Amino acid sequence: MGTSEAVMHVLSGAVPRLLSSDLCFSNSDLVCSSKYHVKSLKKIGSRYVQPFKHSSMTRCEIGSSRCKQLRSSLYGNKAIDRLKLLSCNCQQAESVSGLGMEEGNEAWFMDSAKKLNINGSVNSPNVLEFEDVEQLKREKKGSISNGTAGHGTSTFHKASVDSTEDEAWELLRDSMVYYCGSPVGTIAANDPTTSNVLNYDQVFIRDFIPSGIAFLLKGEYDIVRNFLLHTLQLQSWEKTMDCHSPGQGLMPASFKVRTVPLDGDDSATEEVLDPDFGEAAIGRVAPVDSGLWWIILLRAYGKSSGDLSVQERVDVQTGIKMILRLCLADGFDMFPTLLVTDGSCMIDRRMGIHGHPLEIQALFYSALLCAREMLTPEDGSADLVRALNNRLVALSFHIREYYWIDMRKLNEIYRYKTEEYSYDAVNKFNIYPDQISPWLVEWMPNKGGFLIGNLQPAHMDFRFFSLGNLWAVVSGLATTEQSHAILDLIEAKWDDLVADMPFKICYPALEGREWQIITGSLGPITTVVPGQLYSGRLLTVACIKMNRPDIAAKAVSIAEKRISRDKWPEYYDTKKARFIGKQSRLFQTWSIAGYLVAKLLLRDPSAAKILTTEEDSELVNAFSCMISENPRRKRGPKGLKHTYIV
């Protein structure tokens, strides 16, 4: 058992319970109190919800004595050093397979590995320690003189791959953040080469998703459970900017564990949670994707651990409903898609995605499906469930019909008539054919297609956004035919989308004057290809779902050739990803966790089910009915003959 695993066992109660792995939420004597006001009990049906205790900071108490400690960093190796006293008896438990590769792999991956000339490295049942690499080098030299050089090369490559995975697990555990002794998340990056940490030392909701999935696949559930419940508690806190408050249900973009002096006792300190809802973010943009990711991770936790008690809790059910009501609120928009500002999702800089970006719509659809699966039936939530079902139908129709593009659709747009005024207009959004970019005409393959990045009146963003497309495959937002076409396009345009490091988040990158106009940047003119590895895990899930894992295996084999040598950067620059990003942080947690998730899923493809959702047959039927409906019949006081309640 590795030292870090021993620490996790201590926290989960494997040794005498000095610390609780479920602090603030278990049945132990630990109580969370607030410095300031406490909301009154809210009655929902016949049940009472525990009050949300909120303020700008939360105090943690154990019994009658508070958590007291010296001021220290809560991140990286220091956080683990703080707990070494609890695991000193486990130091001798280090084993060769301490960080745990599971034995054996699926037959399909063995076949694909042979095709890709991986030399069987990823099928190794054992993990070798770093010091074994030098021994393998010596064995390799000896094998050459004996005429067995091929076997030595294979063994050395195996050790290299296994060492990369070992290193990734060590770095991921070093990034863990602790609150009152329990792990609650991972920081965005742990880069020792820079002193200006900005907000990279915080736990971001979106950034923790790959980390959380990695821990779930590893069977370490406590950190994910703690993360879900602590962020839920933050949801109810007051959040204002310039005297204005956003809608209830907004999840924070990030939070930080701070150590502050204890009231009335300068010699003691306490740990507090300090969330950011966008008040301090660059551009002051609220995180639309945080709540959607939270719902998706909540479902994944239940499916992976088998513990459904978390999602059935009254406060968790209330949190789900608050997010849904915020997203389903009526507005001026005529479309079923969510209208958001630029920078409100993963690419949290101005990238010209304001409006109805595909990434948000794919996450929205997935969150609606996950929420419908987890909501407990109640009389008071019937209207919410009805609105959810109606939005699912309208959203799936809208994305599949109007966002999809392939050679046939591209030629159709090329021949569009403009300024049409009628209920049955072909060019519903008044798209001008001149908007078709020259690059797209040459780039679009004969076989394959994708979902465009954005759609608004008189505007189509034809850029390929990988997260939105891949999550559309994972969630079932794209049809089965469209899902295969997306993977066909990835294979056809491998050199553009993968190149020397998977996987480009956006293609093509903004350049020159276009970059300056769209982003408002007057700085150096560059080609920007952000966060390439982040979508690698999504590629793996999508490929496994569509039974095409060889694509993902090929991408992972490319990544592990240099990702460790490059020190796990945040993103890469240039079209072929030849350079580490100019402002890229090293030891970026999403790069580390994304690689681990891809490896774990390739080893056990069945585990991808915690993230995937299948195409809903009732949605398909409703989708077909909507296509056959004459839009003119929908006007007037009469209701529709057909109602689509899924």
C-alpha positions in Angstrom: 0.0 0.0 0.0 1.5 3.4 -1.0 1.9 6.1 1.6 -0.7 8.3 -0.1 -3.1 5.3 -0.1 -2.4 4.7 3.5 -3.4 8.3 4.3 -6.6 7.8 2.4 -7.3 4.7 4.5 -6.7 6.6 7.7 -9.2 9.2 6.5 -11.8 6.6 5.7 -11.6 4.9 9.0 -9.3 1.9 8.1 -7.2 2.8 11.3 -8.4 4.3 14.5 -10.7 7.2 13.6 -8.6 10.2 14.4 -10.1 12.1 11.4 -13.4 11.6 9.7 -13.5 11.1 5.9 -16.9 12.6 5.9 -16.4 15.7 8.0 -19.3 18.0 8.3 -21.7 15.5 6.8 -21.3 12.3 8.7 -23.1 11.1 11.9 -20.0 11.9 14.0 -19.8 14.8 16.5 -18.5 17.2 13.9 -20.7 20.2 13.3 -20.4 23.0 10.8 -21.6 26.3 12.0 -21.7 29.8 10.4 -20.3 33.0 11.6 -23.3 34.9 10.6 -27.0 34.5 10.0 -28.8 31.1 9.7 -31.7 30.5 7.3 -34.8 29.2 8.9 -36.0 25.7 8.2 -37.7 25.3 4.9 -40.6 22.9 4.6 -40.8 20.9 1.4 -43.9 18.8 1.3 -44.1 17.0 4.6 -40.3 17.1 5.1 -38.0 19.8 6.5 -34.7 20.7 4.9 -31.7 21.3 7.1 -31.0 25.0 7.1 -28.3 26.3 4.7 -25.8 28.0 7.0 -24.2 30.7 5.0 -21.8 33.6 5.1 -18.6 34.6 3.4 -16.8 32.0 5.5 -17.7 28.7 7.2 -16.3 27.5 10.5 -15.7 23.9 11.3 -16.0 22.5 14.8 -15.3 19.0 16.1 -17.4 18.4 19.2 -16.7 21.3 21.6 -13.2 22.0 20.3 -12.5 23.8 17.0 -10.0 22.6 14.4 -6.8 24.3 15.6 -3.6 24.3 13.7 -0.7 26.4 12.7 -0.9 28.5 9.5 0.3 26.3 6.7 -0.3 25.6 3.1 -3.1 23.2 2.4 -1.9 22.0 -0.9 0.6 19.7 -2.5 3.1 17.7 -0.5 2.6 19.9 2.5 -1.0 18.7 2.9 0.1 15.1 2.8 3.1 15.8 5.1 0.6 17.1 7.7 -1.0 13.7 7.8 2.1 11.5 7.8 1.9 11.0 11.6 -1.4 9.2 11.0 0.1 6.8 8.5 3.6 6.2 9.9 2.9 2.6 10.7 2.0 2.0 7.0 5.3 3.2 5.6 6.5 -0.4 5.1 3.4 -1.3 3.1 4.9 0.1 -0.1 4.5 -2.5 -2.9 5.6 -2.7 -6.5 2.0 -2.1 -7.5 1.3 0.5 -4.9 -0.5 2.9 -7.1 -2.5 0.1 -8.5 -2.9 -1.0 -12.1 -5.6 -3.5 -12.4 -4.7 -6.9 -13.8 -5.6 -7.7 -17.4 -7.3 -5.7 -20.1 -10.2 -6.2 -22.5 -9.4 -8.3 -25.5 -10.3 -5.4 -27.9 -7.6 -3.2 -26.4 -5.0 -5.9 -26.8 -5.9 -6.1 -30.5 -5.8 -2.4 -31.0 -2.5 -2.1 -29.1 -0.9 -4.7 -31.5 -2.2 -2.7 -34.5 -0.7 0.5 -33.1 2.7 -1.1 -32.3 2.4 -0.2 -28.6 4.4 -3.4 -28.0 2.0 -4.6 -25.3 3.1 -1.9 -22.9 -0.4 -0.8 -21.9 -1.4 -4.4 -21.2 1.1 -4.8 -18.4 -0.5 -6.3 -15.3 2.2 -4.8 -13.0 3.5 -1.3 -12.4 7.3 -0.9 -12.0 8.9 1.6 -9.6 10.9 4.4 -11.1 14.2 3.0 -9.9 13.5 -0.1 -12.0 13.9 1.9 -15.2 17.7 2.0 -15.0 17.8 -1.8 -14.4 15.7 -2.2 -17.6 18.2 -0.1 -19.5 21.0 -2.4 -18.4 18.9 -5.5 -19.3 18.3 -3.9 -22.7 22.0 -3.6 -23.4 22.6 -7.2 -22.4 19.7 -8.4 -24.5 21.2 -6.8 -27.6 24.4 -8.8 -27.3 22.3 -11.9 -26.9 20.2 -11.2 -30.0 17.0 -10.4 -28.1 16.9 -6.7 -28.6 13.2 -6.7 -29.6 12.1 -8.1 -26.2 14.2 -5.6 -24.3 12.7 -2.7 -26.2 9.2 -3.9 -25.4 10.0 -4.3 -21.7 11.6 -0.8 -21.5 8.6 0.8 -23.2 6.3 -0.9 -20.8 8.3 0.5 -17.8 8.2 4.0 -19.4 4.4 3.9 -19.8 3.9 2.5 -16.3 6.2 5.1 -14.8 4.2 7.8 -16.4 1.0 6.5 -14.9 2.7 6.2 -11.5 3.9 9.8 -11.7 0.4 11.0 -12.7 -1.1 9.4 -9.6 1.5 10.8 -7.3 1.0 14.3 -8.8 -2.8 14.0 -8.6 -2.6 13.1 -4.9 -0.2 15.9 -4.3 -2.8 18.3 -5.7 -5.5 17.2 -3.2 -7.0 19.9 -0.9 -8.0 19.2 2.7 -10.7 20.9 4.8 -10.6 20.0 8.5 -8.7 16.8 7.6 -10.9 15.5 4.8 -10.1 15.7 1.1 -12.5 18.1 -0.7 -11.0 18.5 -4.1 -7.8 19.2 -6.2 -6.2 22.5 -7.1 -6.1 23.6 -10.7 -2.3 23.5 -11.0 0.7 23.0 -8.7 3.4 24.7 -10.8 6.6 25.2 -8.8 8.2 27.3 -11.5 6.0 30.4 -10.9 5.4 32.5 -7.8 2.3 34.2 -9.2 -0.4 31.5 -8.5 -3.4 33.8 -9.4 -6.3 31.5 -8.7 -4.7 28.2 -9.8 -4.4 27.3 -6.1 -8.2 27.0 -5.9 -10.6 24.1 -6.4 -12.5 24.7 -9.6 -15.7 22.9 -10.2 -15.1 22.1 -13.9 -11.4 21.3 -13.3 -12.2 18.8 -10.6 -14.5 16.7 -12.9 -11.6 14.7 -14.5 -10.0 14.3 -11.0 -13.3 13.2 -9.5 -13.8 10.6 -12.3 -10.3 9.3 -11.8 -10.9 8.8 -8.1 -14.2 7.1 -8.8 -12.7 4.7 -11.3 -10.0 4.0 -8.7 -12.6 3.2 -6.0 -11.8 6.2 -3.8 -15.2 7.7 -3.2 -14.7 9.9 -0.1 -13.1 12.9 -1.9 -15.9 13.0 -4.5 -18.6 12.7 -1.8 -17.0 15.5 0.2 -16.7 17.7 -2.8 -20.3 17.3 -3.8 -21.6 18.1 -0.4 -19.3 21.0 0.4 -20.0 22.7 -3.0 -23.7 22.1 -2.4 -23.4 24.0 0.9 -21.8 26.9 -1.0 -24.7 27.1 -3.4 -26.9 28.8 -0.9 -24.5 31.5 0.0 -25.1 35.2 -0.8 -23.4 36.3 -4.0 -23.4 39.9 -5.2 -21.5 42.2 -7.4 -22.1 45.9 -7.4 -25.3 45.4 -5.4 -26.7 42.9 -7.9 -27.3 39.2 -7.1 -27.7 36.4 -9.7 -30.4 33.8 -9.6 -30.7 31.3 -6.8 -29.0 28.0 -7.6 -25.8 29.3 -9.1 -22.8 27.1 -8.2 -19.4 28.7 -7.5 -16.7 28.7 -10.2 -14.2 27.7 -7.5 -13.4 27.8 -3.8 -10.3 28.0 -1.6 -9.6 26.6 1.8 -8.1 29.4 3.8 -6.5 29.4 7.3 -7.6 32.4 9.4 -7.0 33.5 13.0 -9.6 32.2 15.4 -11.9 34.8 17.0 -10.5 35.8 20.4 -7.4 33.6 20.2 -4.6 34.9 18.0 -2.5 31.8 18.8 -5.0 29.5 17.1 -6.3 29.3 13.6 -9.3 27.7 11.8 -10.0 26.6 8.2 -12.7 28.3 6.2 -14.1 27.9 2.7 -14.0 30.9 0.5 -16.0 30.6 -2.8 -15.8 32.6 -5.9 -19.1 32.9 -7.9 -17.5 35.1 -10.6 -17.0 38.2 -8.4 -13.3 37.9 -8.7 -13.0 36.0 -12.0 -11.4 37.6 -15.0 -14.2 39.5 -16.7 -16.5 38.9 -13.7 -18.4 36.1 -15.6 -20.7 33.7 -13.7 -19.9 30.0 -14.3 -22.9 28.6 -16.1 -21.3 25.2 -16.5 -20.5 24.6 -12.8 -24.0 23.5 -11.8 -24.3 21.3 -14.9 -21.0 19.5 -14.2 -22.1 19.1 -10.5 -25.3 17.2 -11.5 -23.3 15.0 -13.9 -20.7 14.1 -11.3 -23.4 13.4 -8.7 -24.9 10.8 -11.0 -21.5 9.3 -11.8 -20.8 9.0 -8.0 -24.0 7.1 -7.4 -23.4 4.8 -10.4 -19.8 4.1 -9.5 -20.1 3.7 -5.7 -23.6 2.3 -5.5 -24.3 4.8 -2.8 -27.6 6.4 -3.8 -28.2 7.9 -0.3 -26.3 11.1 -1.3 -28.5 11.9 -4.2 -31.6 11.0 -2.2 -30.8 13.5 0.6 -33.3 16.3 1.0 -30.7 19.0 0.7 -29.2 17.4 -2.5 -32.6 17.1 -4.0 -33.2 20.8 -3.3 -29.9 21.7 -4.8 -30.8 19.8 -8.0 -34.1 21.6 -8.3 -32.5 25.0 -7.7 -30.1 24.4 -10.6 -33.0 23.2 -12.8 -35.2 26.2 -12.0 -32.3 28.6 -12.8 -31.7 26.9 -16.2 -35.4 26.4 -17.1 -36.6 29.9 -16.2 -38.6 31.6 -18.9 -37.0 34.5 -20.8 -37.1 36.4 -24.1 -35.3 33.7 -26.1 -37.2 31.9 -28.8 -34.8 28.9 -28.7 -34.6 26.0 -26.3 -30.9 26.4 -25.9 -29.3 28.3 -23.0 -28.3 31.9 -23.7 -24.9 32.7 -22.0 -22.2 35.3 -22.1 -18.6 34.7 -23.4 -16.3 33.1 -20.9 -19.0 31.3 -18.9 -17.6 27.8 -19.5 -14.4 25.9 -19.9 -12.7 28.5 -22.2 -13.2 31.3 -19.6 -11.7 34.0 -21.8 -13.4 35.9 -24.6 -13.4 33.4 -27.5 -16.4 34.6 -29.5 -18.8 31.9 -28.0 -21.4 34.3 -26.5 -24.9 33.2 -27.4 -25.7 29.6 -27.5 -22.4 27.7 -27.5 -22.5 24.0 -28.1 -20.5 23.1 -25.0 -23.2 24.6 -22.7 -26.0 23.0 -24.7 -24.4 19.5 -24.5 -23.8 19.8 -20.8 -27.3 21.2 -20.3 -28.9 18.2 -22.1 -26.8 15.8 -20.1 -27.6 17.5 -16.8 -31.3 17.4 -17.6 -31.2 13.6 -18.3 -29.1 13.0 -15.1 -31.5 15.1 -13.0 -34.5 13.3 -14.3 -32.9 10.0 -13.4 -32.1 11.2 -9.8 -35.1 13.3 -8.9 -37.4 11.6 -6.3 -41.1 11.8 -7.2 -43.0 14.5 -5.3 -46.2 16.2 -5.8 -44.6 19.6 -5.6 -42.1 18.9 -8.4 -44.6 17.8 -11.1 -44.4 21.1 -12.9 -40.6 21.1 -12.8 -40.5 17.5 -14.3 -42.9 18.5 -17.0 -40.8 21.5 -18.0 -37.7 19.3 -17.9 -39.2 16.8 -20.3 -40.5 19.4 -22.7 -37.1 21.1 -22.8 -35.4 17.8 -23.5 -37.5 17.2 -26.6 -37.1 20.8 -27.9 -33.4 20.9 -27.2 -32.6 17.6 -28.8 -34.6 18.6 -31.9 -32.9 22.0 -32.1 -29.3 20.7 -31.8 -29.7 17.7 -34.1 -31.6 19.6 -36.8 -29.9 23.0 -36.9 -26.4 22.5 -35.4 -25.5 19.5 -37.5 -23.3 20.1 -40.6 -21.8 17.7 -43.2 -21.1 18.0 -46.9 -24.8 17.7 -47.7 -25.9 20.3 -45.2 -23.0 22.6 -46.2 -24.2 22.5 -49.8 -27.7 23.2 -48.7 -26.6 26.3 -46.8 -24.6 27.4 -49.8 -27.8 27.6 -51.8 -29.9 29.3 -49.1 -32.2 32.2 -50.0 -32.1 35.1 -47.5 -34.6 37.4 -46.0 -37.4 34.8 -46.1 -40.6 35.7 -44.2 -42.9 32.7 -43.8 -43.7 30.0 -41.3 -42.2 27.3 -43.4 -39.0 29.1 -44.5 -36.1 26.9 -45.2 -33.5 29.4 -44.0 -35.1 29.9 -40.6 -32.2 31.8 -39.0 -31.5 34.0 -42.1 -28.0 32.6 -42.5 -26.1 34.3 -45.4 -24.2 31.8 -47.6 -21.2 34.2 -47.6 -20.6 33.2 -43.9 -19.3 29.8 -45.1 -15.6 30.2 -44.5 -13.2 29.1 -47.2 -11.3 26.9 -44.8 -14.5 24.9 -44.1 -15.1 24.2 -47.8 -11.7 22.6 -48.2 -11.6 21.0 -44.7 -14.9 19.2 -44.6 -14.4 15.5 -45.5 -16.8 13.6 -47.7 -17.5 11.1 -44.9 -18.2 12.6 -41.5 -19.6 15.7 -39.9 -19.9 17.6 -36.7 -22.0 20.0 -34.6 -21.2 23.6 -35.2 -20.0 25.8 -32.3 -22.8 28.3 -32.1 -26.1 29.3 -33.7 -27.8 32.7 -33.5 -30.0 34.7 -35.9 -27.9 35.5 -39.0 -24.8 33.8 -37.5 -23.3 30.3 -37.6 -20.0 29.6 -35.9 -18.6 26.9 -38.0 -15.6 26.1 -35.7 -15.2 22.6 -34.4 -15.3 22.5 -30.6 -14.3 19.1 -29.3 -15.8 19.2 -25.8 -19.3 20.0 -27.2 -19.1 17.4 -29.9 -17.6 14.6 -27.8 -20.0 15.3 -24.9 -22.9 15.2 -27.4 -21.8 11.7 -28.3 -21.4 10.7 -24.6 -24.8 12.1 -23.6 -26.7 10.9 -26.6 -27.6 14.4 -27.7 -26.1 13.4 -31.1 -27.9 10.6 -32.8 -26.1 7.3 -33.3 -25.5 8.2 -37.0 -24.2 11.6 -36.1 -22.0 10.2 -33.3 -20.3 7.8 -35.8 -19.9 10.7 -38.2 -18.2 12.8 -35.6 -15.7 10.0 -35.0 -15.3 9.6 -38.8 -14.4 13.3 -39.0 -11.8 12.9 -36.2 -10.1 10.1 -38.0 -10.2 11.9 -41.3 -8.7 15.1 -39.8 -6.4 13.4 -37.4 -3.4 15.6 -38.3 -5.4 18.8 -37.6 -7.3 17.7 -34.4 -4.7 15.5 -32.8 -1.3 16.1 -34.4 1.5 15.7 -31.8 -0.7 16.0 -28.7 -4.4 15.1 -28.3 -6.8 16.8 -28.4 -7.5 20.3 -29.8 -10.4 22.0 -28.0 -11.1 24.3 -30.9 -10.3 24.2 -34.6 -9.3 26.3 -36.4 -7.6 28.6 -33.9 -8.1 32.3 -34.1 -5.3 34.2 -35.7 -4.2 37.7 -36.5 -6.8 40.4 -36.9 -9.6 37.9 -36.3 -8.1 37.1 -32.9 -7.9 40.9 -32.0 -11.5 41.6 -33.1 -13.2 38.7 -31.4 -11.2 38.6 -28.2 -10.5 42.3 -27.9 -6.9 41.5 -27.4 -4.3 44.1 -28.6 -1.4 42.0 -27.4 0.9 39.8 -29.5 -0.8 38.1 -32.5 -0.6 34.4 -31.9 -2.1 31.2 -32.9 -3.9 29.8 -29.8 -4.7 26.2 -29.3 -5.8 26.0 -25.7 -6.0 23.0 -23.3 -5.5 20.2 -25.8 -5.2 17.3 -23.4 -8.4 18.2 -21.5 -10.7 16.7 -24.1 -8.6 13.5 -24.3 -10.7 11.8 -21.6 -13.9 12.7 -23.4 -12.5 11.2 -26.6 -12.0 8.0 -24.8 -15.5 7.9 -23.3 -17.0 8.7 -26.7 -15.0 6.1 -28.5 -15.8 3.4 -26.0 -19.5 4.2 -26.2 -19.5 3.9 -30.0 -17.4 0.7 -29.8 -14.4 2.3 -31.5 -11.8 2.3 -28.8 -8.9 2.0 -31.2 -9.2 5.7 -31.9 -8.8 6.6 -28.2 -5.9 4.0 -27.7 -4.0 5.7 -30.6 -4.5 9.1 -29.1 -3.4 8.0 -25.6 -0.2 6.4 -27.0 0.7 9.7 -28.6 0.1 11.7 -25.4 2.2 9.5 -23.2 5.2 9.9 -25.4 5.8 13.4 -24.2 3.2 14.6 -21.6 5.4 13.6 -18.7 8.5 15.0 -20.2 6.8 18.3 -20.8 5.7 18.4 -17.2 2.0 18.1 -17.8 1.3 21.5 -19.2 -2.0 23.3 -19.3 -2.1 23.6 -23.0 0.1 23.7 -26.2 0.6 26.3 -28.9 1.0 26.0 -32.7 -1.1 24.0 -35.1 0.8 20.7 -34.4 1.2 21.3 -30.7 4.9 21.5 -31.0 5.4 24.2 -28.3 4.2 24.2 -24.7 1.8 27.1 -24.3 3.5 30.5 -23.7 1.5 31.1 -20.6 0.7 27.5 -19.9 1.0 26.3 -16.2 2.9 23.2 -15.6 1.6 20.2 -13.6 -2.0 21.2 -14.6 -4.4 18.9 -12.8 -6.8 18.5 -15.6 -4.0 17.3 -17.9 -2.9 14.8 -15.2 -6.3 13.5 -14.4 -7.4 13.4 -18.0 -4.6 11.1 -18.9 -5.4 8.8 -15.9 -9.1 8.7 -16.8 -8.3 7.7 -20.4 -5.9 4.9 -19.1 -8.4 3.6 -16.6 -11.3 3.5 -19.1 -9.2 1.7 -21.7 -8.4 -0.9 -19.1 -12.0 -1.3 -18.1 -14.4 0.0 -20.8 -17.5 -1.0 -18.9 -16.7 1.7 -16.3 -17.6 4.4 -19.0 -21.3 3.7 -18.2 -21.1 6.0 -15.2 -20.8 8.9 -17.7 -22.8 7.8 -20.7 -26.5 8.1 -21.4 -28.2 6.2 -24.2 -30.5 7.8 -26.8 -34.0 8.0 -25.3 -36.5 6.1 -27.5 -39.4 8.4 -26.3 -37.4 11.4 -27.3 -36.7 9.9 -30.7 -40.5 9.4 -31.2 -41.2 13.0 -30.1 -38.4 14.2 -32.4 -40.0 12.5 -35.4 -43.4 14.0 -34.6 -41.9 17.5 -34.4 -40.4 17.1 -37.8 -43.7 16.1 -39.3 -45.6 18.9 -37.6 -46.6 21.9 -39.7 -45.4 25.0 -37.8 -48.5 27.0 -38.9 -50.8 24.6 -37.0 -49.1 25.5 -33.8 -50.5 29.1 -33.8 -53.9 30.0 -32.2 -55.5 29.2 -28.9 -56.0 25.5 -29.6 -53.6 23.1 -28.0 -51.6 20.6 -30.0 -53.1 17.2 -30.7 -49.9 15.5 -29.6 -48.2 16.3 -26.3 -44.7 15.1 -25.8 -44.2 14.2 -22.2 -41.3 11.8 -21.8 
